[in-house]
Amino acid sequence: MVHDNAASIKVAIRSLNNVKCCINCSAHTLQFCIKDTLNTVPEYRNVCIKASKIVSHFKHSNIATGALQKKKQILLGFKEERLIQSCLTRFYLHDV
């Protein structure tokens, strides 16, 4: 059984008697290592903080979101996309 690194998941799995093998998800562990490493670079950390504030603004304003999605993206000929708020324990798959 593969799981994330949350303590509650580890306790729940240990309570199952018939689980023979259980390991932490390597992608989840790698994500934490990358986050910790990149947060030591002040320039990267500052850009992430600013980007998070910008995305948060659009997530909390239907007017701003409509202006971005319906007007600017179409006007510039871009595919209509929604902004994605960063979440440290989630991976997002998207077209590049």
Biopython code that builds the backbone (N, CA, C, O; Angstrom):
import numpy as np
from Bio.PDB.StructureBuilder import StructureBuilder

atoms = [
    (1, "MET", "N", (0.856, -1.165, 0.000)),
    (1, "MET", "CA", (0.000, 0.000, 0.000)),
    (1, "MET", "C", (0.903, 1.230, 0.000)),
    (1, "MET", "O", (1.814, 1.338, 0.821)),
    (2, "VAL", "N", (0.649, 2.148, -0.916)),
    (2, "VAL", "CA", (1.415, 3.392, -1.001)),
    (2, "VAL", "C", (0.516, 4.522, -0.515)),
    (2, "VAL", "O", (-0.664, 4.579, -0.858)),
    (3, "HIS", "N", (1.075, 5.407, 0.275)),
    (3, "HIS", "CA", (0.282, 6.493, 0.864)),
    (3, "HIS", "C", (1.136, 7.741, 1.012)),
    (3, "HIS", "O", (2.355, 7.701, 0.843)),
    (4, "ASP", "N", (0.469, 8.866, 1.335)),
    (4, "ASP", "CA", (1.218, 10.086, 1.582)),
    (4, "ASP", "C", (1.863, 10.002, 2.965)),
    (4, "ASP", "O", (1.770, 8.976, 3.639)),
    (5, "ASN", "N", (2.509, 11.073, 3.377)),
    (5, "ASN", "CA", (3.273, 11.045, 4.624)),
    (5, "ASN", "C", (2.484, 11.512, 5.847)),
    (5, "ASN", "O", (3.069, 11.715, 6.911)),
    (6, "ALA", "N", (1.185, 11.683, 5.717)),
    (6, "ALA", "CA", (0.373, 12.186, 6.830)),
    (6, "ALA", "C", (0.331, 11.170, 7.970)),
    (6, "ALA", "O", (0.167, 9.970, 7.748)),
    (7, "ALA", "N", (0.481, 11.671, 9.180)),
    (7, "ALA", "CA", (0.483, 10.800, 10.358)),
    (7, "ALA", "C", (-0.834, 10.042, 10.500)),
    (7, "ALA", "O", (-0.834, 8.878, 10.901)),
    (8, "SER", "N", (-1.950, 10.685, 10.176)),
    (8, "SER", "CA", (-3.253, 10.028, 10.319)),
    (8, "SER", "C", (-3.380, 8.821, 9.382)),
    (8, "SER", "O", (-3.989, 7.815, 9.746)),
    (9, "ILE", "N", (-2.814, 8.920, 8.193)),
    (9, "ILE", "CA", (-2.842, 7.799, 7.246)),
    (9, "ILE", "C", (-1.984, 6.653, 7.772)),
    (9, "ILE", "O", (-2.377, 5.490, 7.690)),
    (10, "LYS", "N", (-0.822, 6.978, 8.308)),
    (10, "LYS", "CA", (0.065, 5.946, 8.846)),
    (10, "LYS", "C", (-0.611, 5.179, 9.979)),
    (10, "LYS", "O", (-0.507, 3.954, 10.051)),
    (11, "VAL", "N", (-1.300, 5.896, 10.863)),
    (11, "VAL", "CA", (-2.008, 5.257, 11.978)),
    (11, "VAL", "C", (-3.133, 4.374, 11.451)),
    (11, "VAL", "O", (-3.320, 3.252, 11.922)),
    (12, "ALA", "N", (-3.882, 4.883, 10.471)),
    (12, "ALA", "CA", (-4.994, 4.118, 9.910)),
    (12, "ALA", "C", (-4.498, 2.829, 9.259)),
    (12, "ALA", "O", (-5.112, 1.776, 9.426)),
    (13, "ILE", "N", (-3.406, 2.904, 8.527)),
    (13, "ILE", "CA", (-2.873, 1.717, 7.856)),
    (13, "ILE", "C", (-2.356, 0.703, 8.870)),
    (13, "ILE", "O", (-2.550, -0.502, 8.708)),
    (14, "ARG", "N", (-1.699, 1.197, 9.915)),
    (14, "ARG", "CA", (-1.206, 0.281, 10.953)),
    (14, "ARG", "C", (-2.347, -0.457, 11.637)),
    (14, "ARG", "O", (-2.162, -1.568, 12.135)),
    (15, "SER", "N", (-3.532, 0.161, 11.663)),
    (15, "SER", "CA", (-4.672, -0.473, 12.325)),
    (15, "SER", "C", (-5.278, -1.602, 11.482)),
    (15, "SER", "O", (-6.067, -2.400, 11.988)),
    (16, "LEU", "N", (-4.913, -1.668, 10.206)),
    (16, "LEU", "CA", (-5.379, -2.753, 9.339)),
    (16, "LEU", "C", (-4.491, -3.975, 9.553)),
    (16, "LEU", "O", (-3.277, -3.905, 9.359)),
    (17, "ASN", "N", (-5.083, -5.072, 9.944)),
    (17, "ASN", "CA", (-4.281, -6.266, 10.276)),
    (17, "ASN", "C", (-3.704, -6.977, 9.063)),
    (17, "ASN", "O", (-2.652, -7.607, 9.168)),
    (18, "ASN", "N", (-4.364, -6.891, 7.918)),
    (18, "ASN", "CA", (-3.921, -7.709, 6.787)),
    (18, "ASN", "C", (-3.046, -6.957, 5.783)),
    (18, "ASN", "O", (-2.788, -7.472, 4.695)),
    (19, "VAL", "N", (-2.591, -5.768, 6.119)),
    (19, "VAL", "CA", (-1.693, -5.040, 5.222)),
    (19, "VAL", "C", (-0.282, -5.558, 5.436)),
    (19, "VAL", "O", (0.277, -5.439, 6.526)),
    (20, "LYS", "N", (0.291, -6.135, 4.383)),
    (20, "LYS", "CA", (1.621, -6.745, 4.481)),
    (20, "LYS", "C", (2.744, -5.735, 4.273)),
    (20, "LYS", "O", (3.795, -5.822, 4.908)),
    (21, "CYS", "N", (2.514, -4.783, 3.383)),
    (21, "CYS", "CA", (3.577, -3.851, 3.050)),
    (21, "CYS", "C", (2.983, -2.460, 2.857)),
    (21, "CYS", "O", (1.935, -2.295, 2.232)),
    (22, "CYS", "N", (3.649, -1.503, 3.387)),
    (22, "CYS", "CA", (3.175, -0.142, 3.225)),
    (22, "CYS", "C", (4.374, 0.787, 3.175)),
    (22, "CYS", "O", (5.277, 0.701, 4.007)),
    (23, "ILE", "N", (4.373, 1.691, 2.177)),
    (23, "ILE", "CA", (5.493, 2.615, 2.011)),
    (23, "ILE", "C", (4.975, 4.023, 1.750)),
    (23, "ILE", "O", (3.875, 4.213, 1.232)),
    (24, "ASN", "N", (5.785, 4.996, 2.115)),
    (24, "ASN", "CA", (5.445, 6.381, 1.814)),
    (24, "ASN", "C", (5.572, 6.617, 0.316)),
    (24, "ASN", "O", (6.426, 6.018, -0.338)),
    (25, "CYS", "N", (4.742, 7.469, -0.220)),
    (25, "CYS", "CA", (4.790, 7.814, -1.639)),
    (25, "CYS", "C", (6.082, 8.598, -1.906)),
    (25, "CYS", "O", (6.320, 9.639, -1.294)),
    (26, "SER", "N", (6.899, 8.096, -2.813)),
    (26, "SER", "CA", (8.181, 8.756, -3.090)),
    (26, "SER", "C", (7.973, 10.125, -3.742)),
    (26, "SER", "O", (8.754, 11.046, -3.505)),
    (27, "ALA", "N", (6.928, 10.265, -4.559)),
    (27, "ALA", "CA", (6.651, 11.567, -5.189)),
    (27, "ALA", "C", (6.281, 12.602, -4.129)),
    (27, "ALA", "O", (6.681, 13.762, -4.224)),
    (28, "HIS", "N", (5.523, 12.185, -3.129)),
    (28, "HIS", "CA", (5.124, 13.091, -2.044)),
    (28, "HIS", "C", (6.346, 13.519, -1.238)),
    (28, "HIS", "O", (6.490, 14.694, -0.901)),
    (29, "THR", "N", (7.218, 12.573, -0.933)),
    (29, "THR", "CA", (8.442, 12.877, -0.196)),
    (29, "THR", "C", (9.353, 13.791, -1.013)),
    (29, "THR", "O", (9.928, 14.740, -0.482)),
    (30, "LEU", "N", (9.480, 13.498, -2.309)),
    (30, "LEU", "CA", (10.296, 14.336, -3.196)),
    (30, "LEU", "C", (9.743, 15.756, -3.271)),
    (30, "LEU", "O", (10.508, 16.720, -3.286)),
    (31, "GLN", "N", (8.417, 15.888, -3.316)),
    (31, "GLN", "CA", (7.791, 17.210, -3.355)),
    (31, "GLN", "C", (8.178, 18.032, -2.126)),
    (31, "GLN", "O", (8.479, 19.220, -2.245)),
    (32, "PHE", "N", (8.173, 17.415, -0.960)),
    (32, "PHE", "CA", (8.574, 18.130, 0.259)),
    (32, "PHE", "C", (10.043, 18.541, 0.208)),
    (32, "PHE", "O", (10.393, 19.639, 0.640)),
    (33, "CYS", "N", (10.900, 17.675, -0.312)),
    (33, "CYS", "CA", (12.329, 18.006, -0.434)),
    (33, "CYS", "C", (12.531, 19.194, -1.369)),
    (33, "CYS", "O", (13.297, 20.108, -1.061)),
    (34, "ILE", "N", (11.847, 19.180, -2.505)),
    (34, "ILE", "CA", (11.969, 20.270, -3.468)),
    (34, "ILE", "C", (11.474, 21.573, -2.857)),
    (34, "ILE", "O", (12.125, 22.610, -2.982)),
    (35, "LYS", "N", (10.316, 21.519, -2.193)),
    (35, "LYS", "CA", (9.752, 22.719, -1.566)),
    (35, "LYS", "C", (10.719, 23.296, -0.539)),
    (35, "LYS", "O", (10.977, 24.499, -0.535)),
    (36, "ASP", "N", (11.246, 22.455, 0.318)),
    (36, "ASP", "CA", (12.179, 22.929, 1.346)),
    (36, "ASP", "C", (13.433, 23.539, 0.729)),
    (36, "ASP", "O", (13.930, 24.562, 1.198)),
    (37, "THR", "N", (13.935, 22.907, -0.318)),
    (37, "THR", "CA", (15.146, 23.412, -0.977)),
    (37, "THR", "C", (14.883, 24.750, -1.656)),
    (37, "THR", "O", (15.653, 25.696, -1.490)),
    (38, "LEU", "N", (13.799, 24.832, -2.418)),
    (38, "LEU", "CA", (13.504, 26.070, -3.137)),
    (38, "LEU", "C", (13.162, 27.224, -2.199)),
    (38, "LEU", "O", (13.424, 28.383, -2.519)),
    (39, "ASN", "N", (12.584, 26.915, -1.058)),
    (39, "ASN", "CA", (12.260, 27.982, -0.102)),
    (39, "ASN", "C", (13.499, 28.611, 0.523)),
    (39, "ASN", "O", (13.412, 29.665, 1.153)),
    (40, "THR", "N", (14.651, 27.969, 0.349)),
    (40, "THR", "CA", (15.886, 28.571, 0.857)),
    (40, "THR", "C", (16.436, 29.616, -0.115)),
    (40, "THR", "O", (17.360, 30.354, 0.226)),
    (41, "VAL", "N", (15.873, 29.682, -1.321)),
    (41, "VAL", "CA", (16.282, 30.684, -2.320)),
    (41, "VAL", "C", (15.315, 31.862, -2.201)),
    (41, "VAL", "O", (14.164, 31.747, -2.624)),
    (42, "PRO", "N", (15.752, 32.994, -1.635)),
    (42, "PRO", "CA", (14.834, 34.118, -1.378)),
    (42, "PRO", "C", (14.095, 34.610, -2.621)),
    (42, "PRO", "O", (12.913, 34.946, -2.545)),
    (43, "GLU", "N", (14.778, 34.653, -3.760)),
    (43, "GLU", "CA", (14.129, 35.150, -4.980)),
    (43, "GLU", "C", (12.964, 34.252, -5.381)),
    (43, "GLU", "O", (11.894, 34.737, -5.747)),
    (44, "TYR", "N", (13.177, 32.946, -5.309)),
    (44, "TYR", "CA", (12.120, 31.994, -5.646)),
    (44, "TYR", "C", (10.949, 32.133, -4.683)),
    (44, "TYR", "O", (9.791, 32.181, -5.098)),
    (45, "ARG", "N", (11.261, 32.196, -3.408)),
    (45, "ARG", "CA", (10.217, 32.312, -2.374)),
    (45, "ARG", "C", (9.389, 33.579, -2.590)),
    (45, "ARG", "O", (8.164, 33.539, -2.474)),
    (46, "ASN", "N", (10.039, 34.699, -2.902)),
    (46, "ASN", "CA", (9.315, 35.960, -3.117)),
    (46, "ASN", "C", (8.396, 35.889, -4.332)),
    (46, "ASN", "O", (7.277, 36.399, -4.293)),
    (47, "VAL", "N", (8.860, 35.260, -5.406)),
    (47, "VAL", "CA", (8.027, 35.112, -6.607)),
    (47, "VAL", "C", (6.812, 34.238, -6.288)),
    (47, "VAL", "O", (5.699, 34.548, -6.714)),
    (48, "CYS", "N", (7.018, 33.152, -5.542)),
    (48, "CYS", "CA", (5.905, 32.262, -5.181)),
    (48, "CYS", "C", (4.878, 32.977, -4.311)),
    (48, "CYS", "O", (3.676, 32.776, -4.490)),
    (49, "ILE", "N", (5.325, 33.802, -3.380)),
    (49, "ILE", "CA", (4.410, 34.559, -2.521)),
    (49, "ILE", "C", (3.591, 35.532, -3.353)),
    (49, "ILE", "O", (2.378, 35.636, -3.170)),
    (50, "LYS", "N", (4.242, 36.245, -4.264)),
    (50, "LYS", "CA", (3.524, 37.201, -5.121)),
    (50, "LYS", "C", (2.535, 36.491, -6.041)),
    (50, "LYS", "O", (1.400, 36.940, -6.202)),
    (51, "ALA", "N", (2.964, 35.389, -6.639)),
    (51, "ALA", "CA", (2.073, 34.633, -7.527)),
    (51, "ALA", "C", (0.866, 34.106, -6.760)),
    (51, "ALA", "O", (-0.252, 34.126, -7.277)),
    (52, "SER", "N", (1.075, 33.642, -5.553)),
    (52, "SER", "CA", (-0.023, 33.137, -4.726)),
    (52, "SER", "C", (-1.038, 34.233, -4.423)),
    (52, "SER", "O", (-2.244, 33.985, -4.433)),
    (53, "LYS", "N", (-0.554, 35.439, -4.154)),
    (53, "LYS", "CA", (-1.455, 36.569, -3.887)),
    (53, "LYS", "C", (-2.264, 36.932, -5.130)),
    (53, "LYS", "O", (-3.447, 37.258, -5.029)),
    (54, "ILE", "N", (-1.633, 36.876, -6.296)),
    (54, "ILE", "CA", (-2.336, 37.183, -7.544)),
    (54, "ILE", "C", (-3.428, 36.148, -7.808)),
    (54, "ILE", "O", (-4.565, 36.507, -8.116)),
    (55, "VAL", "N", (-3.085, 34.867, -7.688)),
    (55, "VAL", "CA", (-4.069, 33.810, -7.920)),
    (55, "VAL", "C", (-5.195, 33.911, -6.895)),
    (55, "VAL", "O", (-6.362, 33.722, -7.238)),
    (56, "SER", "N", (-4.861, 34.204, -5.656)),
    (56, "SER", "CA", (-5.875, 34.351, -4.606)),
    (56, "SER", "C", (-6.855, 35.475, -4.944)),
    (56, "SER", "O", (-8.057, 35.343, -4.714)),
    (57, "HIS", "N", (-6.343, 36.575, -5.486)),
    (57, "HIS", "CA", (-7.213, 37.694, -5.885)),
    (57, "HIS", "C", (-8.239, 37.223, -6.910)),
    (57, "HIS", "O", (-9.426, 37.523, -6.783)),
    (58, "PHE", "N", (-7.790, 36.490, -7.921)),
    (58, "PHE", "CA", (-8.695, 36.021, -8.965)),
    (58, "PHE", "C", (-9.663, 34.966, -8.436)),
    (58, "PHE", "O", (-10.814, 34.915, -8.870)),
    (59, "LYS", "N", (-9.217, 34.133, -7.513)),
    (59, "LYS", "CA", (-10.089, 33.101, -6.938)),
    (59, "LYS", "C", (-11.217, 33.705, -6.107)),
    (59, "LYS", "O", (-12.273, 33.092, -5.956)),
    (60, "HIS", "N", (-10.998, 34.908, -5.567)),
    (60, "HIS", "CA", (-12.001, 35.549, -4.709)),
    (60, "HIS", "C", (-12.806, 36.631, -5.414)),
    (60, "HIS", "O", (-13.618, 37.301, -4.777)),
    (61, "SER", "N", (-12.602, 36.816, -6.711)),
    (61, "SER", "CA", (-13.324, 37.856, -7.438)),
    (61, "SER", "C", (-13.842, 37.324, -8.774)),
    (61, "SER", "O", (-13.069, 37.082, -9.701)),
    (62, "ASN", "N", (-15.147, 37.148, -8.857)),
    (62, "ASN", "CA", (-15.753, 36.687, -10.107)),
    (62, "ASN", "C", (-15.564, 37.705, -11.225)),
    (62, "ASN", "O", (-15.402, 37.331, -12.387)),
    (63, "ILE", "N", (-15.584, 38.975, -10.883)),
    (63, "ILE", "CA", (-15.400, 40.027, -11.888)),
    (63, "ILE", "C", (-13.993, 39.953, -12.479)),
    (63, "ILE", "O", (-13.822, 40.003, -13.697)),
    (64, "ALA", "N", (-12.989, 39.834, -11.611)),
    (64, "ALA", "CA", (-11.601, 39.753, -12.088)),
    (64, "ALA", "C", (-11.382, 38.473, -12.892)),
    (64, "ALA", "O", (-10.709, 38.494, -13.922)),
    (65, "THR", "N", (-11.942, 37.370, -12.430)),
    (65, "THR", "CA", (-11.800, 36.106, -13.144)),
    (65, "THR", "C", (-12.433, 36.195, -14.527)),
    (65, "THR", "O", (-11.844, 35.749, -15.512)),
    (66, "GLY", "N", (-13.630, 36.770, -14.603)),
    (66, "GLY", "CA", (-14.299, 36.931, -15.889)),
    (66, "GLY", "C", (-13.499, 37.794, -16.838)),
    (66, "GLY", "O", (-13.411, 37.502, -18.031)),
    (67, "ALA", "N", (-12.912, 38.862, -16.311)),
    (67, "ALA", "CA", (-12.109, 39.755, -17.140)),
    (67, "ALA", "C", (-10.872, 39.029, -17.657)),
    (67, "ALA", "O", (-10.484, 39.208, -18.812)),
    (68, "LEU", "N", (-10.264, 38.227, -16.823)),
    (68, "LEU", "CA", (-9.073, 37.495, -17.241)),
    (68, "LEU", "C", (-9.423, 36.398, -18.238)),
    (68, "LEU", "O", (-8.819, 36.308, -19.306)),
    (69, "GLN", "N", (-10.395, 35.570, -17.889)),
    (69, "GLN", "CA", (-10.705, 34.410, -18.721)),
    (69, "GLN", "C", (-11.441, 34.780, -19.999)),
    (69, "GLN", "O", (-11.057, 34.361, -21.091)),
    (70, "LYS", "N", (-12.472, 35.546, -19.859)),
    (70, "LYS", "CA", (-13.333, 35.806, -21.010)),
    (70, "LYS", "C", (-12.776, 36.869, -21.935)),
    (70, "LYS", "O", (-12.966, 36.802, -23.149)),
    (71, "LYS", "N", (-12.094, 37.842, -21.372)),
    (71, "LYS", "CA", (-11.657, 38.960, -22.208)),
    (71, "LYS", "C", (-10.196, 38.847, -22.624)),
    (71, "LYS", "O", (-9.893, 38.780, -23.815)),
    (72, "LYS", "N", (-9.305, 38.825, -21.666)),
    (72, "LYS", "CA", (-7.873, 38.889, -21.988)),
    (72, "LYS", "C", (-7.375, 37.637, -22.704)),
    (72, "LYS", "O", (-6.657, 37.746, -23.698)),
    (73, "GLN", "N", (-7.736, 36.465, -22.224)),
    (73, "GLN", "CA", (-7.247, 35.246, -22.855)),
    (73, "GLN", "C", (-7.761, 35.125, -24.292)),
    (73, "GLN", "O", (-7.009, 34.776, -25.203)),
    (74, "ILE", "N", (-9.030, 35.414, -24.478)),
    (74, "ILE", "CA", (-9.606, 35.341, -25.823)),
    (74, "ILE", "C", (-9.015, 36.425, -26.712)),
    (74, "ILE", "O", (-8.679, 36.166, -27.867)),
    (75, "LEU", "N", (-8.887, 37.627, -26.187)),
    (75, "LEU", "CA", (-8.328, 38.744, -26.940)),
    (75, "LEU", "C", (-6.907, 38.444, -27.424)),
    (75, "LEU", "O", (-6.529, 38.800, -28.540)),
    (76, "LEU", "N", (-6.137, 37.791, -26.573)),
    (76, "LEU", "CA", (-4.749, 37.469, -26.917)),
    (76, "LEU", "C", (-4.625, 36.150, -27.684)),
    (76, "LEU", "O", (-3.524, 35.749, -28.060)),
    (77, "GLY", "N", (-5.749, 35.485, -27.912)),
    (77, "GLY", "CA", (-5.743, 34.241, -28.670)),
    (77, "GLY", "C", (-5.256, 33.037, -27.882)),
    (77, "GLY", "O", (-4.828, 32.041, -28.466)),
    (78, "PHE", "N", (-5.321, 33.124, -26.543)),
    (78, "PHE", "CA", (-4.904, 32.004, -25.708)),
    (78, "PHE", "C", (-6.081, 31.074, -25.450)),
    (78, "PHE", "O", (-7.241, 31.479, -25.521)),
    (79, "LYS", "N", (-5.763, 29.837, -25.151)),
    (79, "LYS", "CA", (-6.775, 28.878, -24.724)),
    (79, "LYS", "C", (-7.327, 29.367, -23.383)),
    (79, "LYS", "O", (-6.569, 29.820, -22.526)),
    (80, "GLU", "N", (-8.623, 29.275, -23.208)),
    (80, "GLU", "CA", (-9.243, 29.749, -21.963)),
    (80, "GLU", "C", (-8.898, 28.787, -20.827)),
    (80, "GLU", "O", (-9.318, 27.630, -20.836)),
    (81, "GLU", "N", (-8.133, 29.272, -19.854)),
    (81, "GLU", "CA", (-7.670, 28.465, -18.726)),
    (81, "GLU", "C", (-8.033, 29.139, -17.418)),
    (81, "GLU", "O", (-8.163, 30.362, -17.353)),
    (82, "ARG", "N", (-8.197, 28.336, -16.373)),
    (82, "ARG", "CA", (-8.406, 28.868, -15.029)),
    (82, "ARG", "C", (-7.081, 28.841, -14.285)),
    (82, "ARG", "O", (-6.251, 27.964, -14.523)),
    (83, "LEU", "N", (-6.878, 29.792, -13.391)),
    (83, "LEU", "CA", (-5.674, 29.792, -12.564)),
    (83, "LEU", "C", (-5.782, 28.669, -11.532)),
    (83, "LEU", "O", (-6.873, 28.346, -11.063)),
    (84, "ILE", "N", (-4.652, 28.088, -11.190)),
    (84, "ILE", "CA", (-4.621, 27.001, -10.214)),
    (84, "ILE", "C", (-3.878, 27.479, -8.975)),
    (84, "ILE", "O", (-2.729, 27.912, -9.053)),
    (85, "GLN", "N", (-4.545, 27.395, -7.838)),
    (85, "GLN", "CA", (-3.917, 27.763, -6.569)),
    (85, "GLN", "C", (-2.961, 26.646, -6.165)),
    (85, "GLN", "O", (-3.324, 25.470, -6.199)),
    (86, "SER", "N", (-1.767, 27.007, -5.792)),
    (86, "SER", "CA", (-0.769, 26.025, -5.388)),
    (86, "SER", "C", (-1.190, 25.316, -4.108)),
    (86, "SER", "O", (-1.710, 25.933, -3.177)),
    (87, "CYS", "N", (-0.959, 24.022, -4.081)),
    (87, "CYS", "CA", (-1.218, 23.219, -2.887)),
    (87, "CYS", "C", (-0.019, 22.289, -2.729)),
    (87, "CYS", "O", (0.285, 21.511, -3.633)),
    (88, "LEU", "N", (0.649, 22.364, -1.610)),
    (88, "LEU", "CA", (1.926, 21.665, -1.434)),
    (88, "LEU", "C", (1.831, 20.156, -1.555)),
    (88, "LEU", "O", (2.817, 19.503, -1.897)),
    (89, "THR", "N", (0.664, 19.590, -1.281)),
    (89, "THR", "CA", (0.560, 18.130, -1.306)),
    (89, "THR", "C", (-0.201, 17.613, -2.512)),
    (89, "THR", "O", (-0.563, 16.437, -2.548)),
    (90, "ARG", "N", (-0.450, 18.450, -3.489)),
    (90, "ARG", "CA", (-1.185, 18.030, -4.684)),
    (90, "ARG", "C", (-0.317, 18.230, -5.928)),
    (90, "ARG", "O", (0.486, 19.160, -6.008)),
    (91, "PHE", "N", (-0.500, 17.345, -6.875)),
    (91, "PHE", "CA", (0.163, 17.479, -8.155)),
    (91, "PHE", "C", (-0.916, 17.760, -9.191)),
    (91, "PHE", "O", (-1.973, 17.130, -9.169)),
    (92, "TYR", "N", (-0.666, 18.686, -10.087)),
    (92, "TYR", "CA", (-1.633, 19.056, -11.110)),
    (92, "TYR", "C", (-1.092, 18.681, -12.476)),
    (92, "TYR", "O", (0.022, 19.057, -12.840)),
    (93, "LEU", "N", (-1.871, 17.952, -13.211)),
    (93, "LEU", "CA", (-1.498, 17.585, -14.567)),
    (93, "LEU", "C", (-2.198, 18.538, -15.519)),
    (93, "LEU", "O", (-3.399, 18.781, -15.397)),
    (94, "HIS", "N", (-1.453, 19.069, -16.453)),
    (94, "HIS", "CA", (-2.038, 19.984, -17.428)),
    (94, "HIS", "C", (-1.264, 19.888, -18.723)),
    (94, "HIS", "O", (-0.145, 19.376, -18.759)),
    (95, "ASP", "N", (-1.868, 20.383, -19.779)),
    (95, "ASP", "CA", (-1.191, 20.395, -21.076)),
    (95, "ASP", "C", (-0.115, 21.465, -21.054)),
    (95, "ASP", "O", (-0.350, 22.572, -20.569)),
    (96, "VAL", "N", (1.037, 21.154, -21.564)),
    (96, "VAL", "CA", (2.140, 22.116, -21.612)),
    (96, "VAL", "C", (2.195, 22.723, -22.985)),
    (96, "VAL", "O", (3.052, 23.565, -23.254)),
]
sb = StructureBuilder()
sb.init_structure("model")
sb.init_model(0)
sb.init_chain("A")
sb.init_seg("    ")
for serial, (resi, resn, name, xyz) in enumerate(atoms, 1):
    if name == "N":
        sb.init_residue(resn, " ", resi, " ")
    sb.init_atom(name, np.array(xyz, "f"), 0.0, 1.0, " ", f" {name:<3s}", serial, name[0])
structure = sb.get_structure()
